[in-house]
Amino acid sequence: MVSIMSANLLLWSCIAYLLGSISFAVLISRLRHLPDPRQLGSHNPGASNMLRLGSRSLALATLLGDLSKGLLAVWLARQAELPLSQQGWVGLAAVCGHVLPIYHGLQGGKGVATAAGVMLILAWPAALLAALIWALTFYWQRIASLASLLASLSLLPWLAWQTPELLLPISLMVSLILLRHRVNIGRLLNGQENRFEP
């Protein structure tokens, strides 16, 4: 029984990684015959950079695509009746795919939108709390990276209180997001991080 559960976890984690590896920013840019977002702006293939490059509609499409792949990966694991803790590991695999996508030379995004999709299935109240913190922080400072960092960190106390079985995989997911924001953190500490104009 344990070996079957381990095999199922490995299978759905691989599927989640492959789903996560789909870069909607890159795909949308190619379909619209636009420059590769990894070569412009912040060089990040994510919704914030698509917005920075001047397209709200493409930024929204990127956000929804990146969110949906995290949501779908965990939803499939839930339909396969994996335990909640294993669903957390599947969600982590989806975020790893976004950050290190096999289809795009391991040049991925920062994982925030995909993590949001993961959390909407795993613990939607925590996801809504994080979204609120993101929105309030962005409205206050107009800095997407700061909003993303605070929103991600807000997940941990909620999970420790409500669903501790998810704390380890989601802590690793948050750590990965923090690692991908290390340059932004340096700029924030130096007061040099980019702001979005209203």
Stockholm file with secondary structure:
# STOCKHOLM 1.0

chainA/1-198         MVSIMSANLLLWSCIAYLLGSISFAVLISRLRHLPDPRQLGSHNPGASNMLRLGSRSLALATLLGDLSKGLLAVWLARQAELPLSQQGWVGLAAVCGHVLPIYHGLQGGKGVATAAGVMLILAWPAALLAALIWALTFYWQRIASLASLLASLSLLPWLAWQTPELLLPISLMVSLILLRHRVNIGRLLNGQENRFEP
#=GR chainA/1-198 SS CHHHHHHHHHHHHHHHHHHHTCCHHHHHHHHTTCCCGGGSTTSCCSHHHHHHTTCHHHHHHHHHHHHHHHHHHHHHHHHTTCCHHHHHHHHHHHHHHHHSCGGGTTCCCCSHHHHHHHHHHHCHHHHHHHHHHHHHHHHHHCCHHHHHHHHHHHHHHHHHHHCGGGHHHHHHHHHHHHHHTHHHHHHHHTTCCCCCCC
#=GC SS_cons         CHHHHHHHHHHHHHHHHHHHTCCHHHHHHHHTTCCCGGGSTTSCCSHHHHHHTTCHHHHHHHHHHHHHHHHHHHHHHHHTTCCHHHHHHHHHHHHHHHHSCGGGTTCCCCSHHHHHHHHHHHCHHHHHHHHHHHHHHHHHHCCHHHHHHHHHHHHHHHHHHHCGGGHHHHHHHHHHHHHHTHHHHHHHHTTCCCCCCC
//
